[in-house]
């Protein structure tokens, strides 16, 4: 049986090769724009969102490599666009991402904005061309909703509005995290369910898993900003506190934030266990993604 670690190693390599091949001058006709787009996408990263999509498909059936890599690649393009724009001076004003200069530091603000625009629109080109005809429109709408003004973009807007103010309401921070981070970590599960035409109960279970996973991911990221090492993370640490960001550790304190993280991971695990008992589905790969949080839960 393939472990999650082995699966991720194999498919991360395939994702990287696919992205490098397709992000060529053939699809991006302006050379400097192509260089800017490739710079951020090919800088590496965990590839968490495409891997979640691929692992969900594999948990039900055999992957269609040509189709599924295109869909997985579209997810990574949307994620990278969001990072480029998030790093801009008008947003988080970051100098480093994935261990190298941020896009606007390397290519200038205007080209970084255009690179983000290009990646976002190219993602829908890839998804629309690759998805099964019967559900292609639905899948494009699902990704648009998750990444747009009722999803990730809404979360970014809440974050900007709340930064520098003292938010004492856990519900507000949970909503912020669910939109800003959770939406793009839940949508891989949603796209996989639509691609496989899964029944409603199975789809809802996957989405519920994605919501808990997404919240756990953001809490973990908040904690890593306090405990992590800049060289290992490839970006600056302690920026949330300096910028006046509202996070789980800032509101609850570190021990309580770690406890909430453990609760979210446990909820995600229980959802997959119940789904395995009720459907022709192997939970092993997706459960393995929860190991990502072990470092903070064992502190």
Buried (B, 14 or more C-beta within 10 A) or exposed (E): EEEBEEBBEEBBEBBBEBBEEBBEEEEBEEEEBBBBBBBBBBBEBEBBBBBBBBBBBBBBEEBBEEBBBBBBBBBBBBBBBBBBBBBBEEBBEBEBBBBBBBBBBBBEEEBBBBBBBBBBEBBBBBBBEBBBEEBBEBBBEBBBBBBBEEBBBBBBBBBEEBBEEEBEEEEBBBBBBBBBBBBBBBBBBBBBBBBBEBEEEBBBBBBBBBBBBBBBBBBBBBBBBBEBEEEEBBBBBEBBEEEEBBBBBBBBEBEEBBBBBBBBBBBBBEBBEEBBEEBEBBBBBBBBBBEBBEEBBEE
